[in-house]
Amino acid sequence: MTQIAQFIRGFHDHPASVQESYFGHMRFALGFAGTLFAAGAAALIHALIPPLFETTASRMIKDLHAKILARH
């Protein structure tokens, strides 16, 4: 199988490996990425202004971890 064929096949095989459709997997991954981005922004703001977002980033990461564990 060519590298291109393997790449294209991954669009089906990877989401299927976690019992999701392509779009279901995309939805979960985009939500996950958005939460990571927000956690990063909270951590950045906290670094500059320590009284703000004291536990926000760590709470968000813990919530993401729980979501991952619940999926498998």
N, C-alpha and C positions, 0 to 999 in steps of 0.2 A: 504494500500500500504506500502511495506517495505521501510525502509530508503534508501536502495540501489536503489530500483526502483524509488523513488522520486529523488534521486541524478541523475540517468541516464536520467530521464524524463526532468530534468532541462537543459540538453544539447540541447533540442529542445524548451522547453517552454520559457525559458528566452530570447533567441535571437528572438523568434517569438513575444514576447511581445513588442519588439521595431521594428517590421517589418523587421527583418534581418534573413538571413540564419545563420547556425552555423559558416561557414567560413567567411561570411561578418562581423559577429559580432566579430570573432577572429581578423580579419584584423583591424577593428576600435579599438578594445581594445589594440592590440599590438602597433598600432601607437600612441595611447593615452599614453600608458605606456612608450614608447620610448621618447615621448615629455616630460613627467614628469621626466624621468631620466635625460634628457639633461638639463631641467630647474633646477633640483637639483644640477647637476654638475656646472652649471653657478653660482648658488647661493653660492656653496661651494668655488669656485674660487674667487668670489666677496668678500666673508667673509675674505679670506686670503690676497687678493690684491684688495682693494676697487676701484681703478680706472678702473678695468676690469669688463665687463659685468654689468654695473650699472643698466640697466633697462631690461636686457635680460630675467631673470626668471619671472619677473612680466608681461612682454609682452607675454611670452609664456603661462602663466597661463590664461591671459585674452583671448588669442586666443583659448585655449582649452574650456574656458567657452562659448565663442561664438559658437564653434562647437557643444557643448552639447545643447545649446538653439536652434540651427538650426535643430537639429534632432527631436525635439518634437513639 
